[in-house]
Every structure is written in C-alpha cells, then in structure tokens.
Amino acid sequence: MPQTLPVEINGERLHAVDAPSEFTTAGSFVLDLLNRGESVHVHVRLGEALSRVARLDSGNHYVERGATLPIRIAVDESLDRSVTDTIEISTGYGAKKTTVSVTVDPPEDDPGVDVDERLGRPSATETASASNPGPLDDVRDSVGDVGVVPLVGVGVVALTVVLGVGLALNSPVVFVAVGIVLGVALSFAASELR
C-alpha cells in the first residue's frame, strides 16, 4: 500500500495550505488533499528532478467543501537511487502556496509469500484414502460431476419401485435390502454435501 502525504487545505483560513515540511517514501505515494473549508482549486507541481522519476496525471484539482481528494503520484519502478526534490501545492491562483521536500527511495522489492514445501505434498491420511478407496469412492468416481440432486432423485425413484415390489411380495428380505440401500444413499449424499 502506498504511503500518504497529508495536506490540509482551508484549515485556519481560506486558501491556507498546511503540509509537513519533509516527506520520505519508497516508491509511489498518495498526496491526500483534505479540504476543511470552502470548495477550492488546488495546483500541484513536481520539482524538476522529481518530475523525471515520478508522474502526476494532472496538476490542477478541484476539491469540494469538506472532501478529501487522493492524488496518486506514480514513481518509476526502475528507480535505482534516491531522489530528493520538492512538491509545490498552491491555492488561490498561486496566492497561497507551500513546498514539501520529498525524498523518493527506490521501490521496495515485493518480498512475496514464503510457502512451506510440505503444503504441496498430500498428508498421510489423504495418501491412505487414495490408495484404499472405499465403496463410496467407487460410486462417486462412476457418477462423476452429475451432482447430488439428480442422484438423490434417481435414488428416490428406485426406492419407490423397490418398496412397491416389497409390498406386493410382502417379503422382509426386500425391506432389509431397501434399508441398506437407503442408508448407503444417505451417507453418500451427506459426504457430497461436506
């Protein structure tokens, strides 16, 4: 996140510009104009040395009453040495101005994120379950990406047919088989929803 150079406009009186006398940053930064009074035009100008290594999209800005206007100042990422120069901030068509001495250091290298190599390897539990798939894994592999809802729908139709046959035959073996199939289907659906 870029550093911020705070500048207060219209703080004590109309067109007053209050800013720190010095500012140091590493890489790009934000000039944050905070207007404490009436709406005002603000002119921002980079010194000659600073303008060689930094870019300001526009020098003229209109800041609404009570508003904050962030102005991004992009520093060349290939900067290899520190540069010190000024930024001039003026209001009232140049009647009131202040100058800030700005030192821009080369952008800091992005350290990135260190990732432990062990995170790329499967755990012992994952390895064991992959080498010894259970019956639900076989069903899940054969079903593929069909999804749980269509599978449950087919299961309900199949159970209805089996229950109808069981009632017609009045056989306890059919009812036990229905219970087993229902238990397997419910455990499969529960594992898919996790």
Buried (B, 14 or more C-beta within 10 A) or exposed (E): EBEEBBBBBBEEEEBBBBBEEEBBBBBBBBBBBBBEBEEBEBBBBBBEBBEEBBEBEEEEBEBEEEEEBEBEBBBBEEBEEEBBBBBBBBBBEEEBBBBBBBBBBBBEEEEEEEEEEEEEEEEEEEEEEEEEEEEEEEEBEEBEEEEBEEBBEEBEEBBEEBBEEBEEEEEEEBBEEBEEBBEBBEEBBEEBEE
